[in-house]
Amino acid sequence: MKRNISVGVVVIGDIGRSPRMQYHAYSLGKEEFDVKILGYNETSCNDKLVKNSQLIHIKPPPLLFANAPRLFHFILKVFWTAFFLFVALIQNGRFHVLLVQNPPAIPSLAVCWLYCLIFRSKLIVDWHNFGYSVLSMSVGPQHLLVKISLIYEKFFGRLSHYNLCVTNAMKEYLKNDWEIEAATLYDKPGPTMLPSISEVEKNDLFHRLSQSYGELERFDSSTAVLISSTSWTEDEDFSILLEALKEYDTSDSEDLPFLICIITGKGPLKNYYQNVIKESIWNRVLIVTPWLEAEDYPRLLASANLGVCLHTSASGLDLPMKIVDMFGCKLPVLAYDYPCLSELLRHNENGMVFENSSQLADQLKQWFRNFPDVQEQHVKFRRNIDKFLETDWHSNWTENALPLFLN
């Protein structure tokens, strides 16, 4: 029986690149809520996740705004987004609950709070990170906009009815520093992840991808595959990976395989790193930077031998969704270390952490030595990943998030 509760899932960004919010929509739909997702229409969503939701597309700010001075651009973008978000909310009638992704905090927190005040709706904020800390990475922590963003985010965050967050570290920060009570909802693999893939399916995938990315014709059973995904932003320093790959490429060891490194994603720094890659000479390493359709991403993860995560966290309090996706495909991960990462990845248990390119290079050589022979370490990591997979996204969501929508 369908619940008579309408939920608006607000994503001020590309819905297709917001997997956690699509997972929310999937679970809300599975629990028979009436779900509408409001956000930008830039890349396609996973049909399996949003099949029970209605997509409401918000008009993104014009590209010409980017040509304005930074402060003027910021103001124009805020007013444009606030207007079109509020109009979209009003046009779709009354939502009983608004679930809003944060960041970005400006202007979504204020707009959603105002809507909930007018329509007596419930506001739930899902804290993925903090808008002010993300902004500080591009303009510096002492910038006036960062200080304004912090005050704004803290003020409107306190006006929410309920809160979710991605780590216990973030939960403690919200409670102790902002006086906001939040429930921790860890990211878990969704129903689109593939824990295994056959050799035939793997070969078919690489053959099909090679039609668009000819370099992948090099793939065969003797080739090792390393994968990373990124939004190509400042919070991921891919020079660390490139330097590690150069050390791997020039190693004297004869027991290391030819390595295909696939880096997926879109973002502002992609062209810069593509040029760096092209200017280098590679002998036993091939680097490919494709953009994948939503259904091909889990297939590629399941086909890889190892994952790499360079996420450093603007706040130091969030966890990378890409590691969760990799674990969902039973793929061990090497990750850049920062304080709360141990809530997800534990060194030498289900992956390894590194602090610089030299450590990463050593770990790559250690993992791929005598490939494709299976090492005891490989078996141990995958066994511990199996334990992580004992609880799926929807079970976790039902326990920690569902009660907030029913209160």
Salt bridges, closest charged atoms under 4 A:
ASP14 OD2 - ARG17 NE 3.33
GLU31 OE1 - ARG3 NH2 3.42
GLU31 OE2 - HIS394 NE2 2.90
GLU42 OE1 - ARG17 NH2 3.67
ASP126 OD2 - ARG20 NE 2.69
ASP126 OD2 - HIS24 NE2 2.98
ASP126 OD2 - HIS128 NE2 2.92
GLU179 OE1 - ARG158 NH2 3.87
ASP187 OD1 - ARG20 NH1 2.75
GLU199 OE2 - LYS202 NZ 3.43
ASP235 OD2 - HIS311 ND1 3.79
GLU236 OE2 - LYS322 NZ 2.17
GLU247 OE2 - LYS365 NZ 3.45
ASP255 OD2 - ARG369 NE 3.42
ASP296 OD1 - ARG208 NH2 2.87
ASP296 OD1 - ARG299 NH1 2.81
ASP318 OD2 - HIS311 NE2 3.02
GLU349 OE1 - ARG346 NE 2.96
ASP386 OD1 - LYS330 NZ 3.23
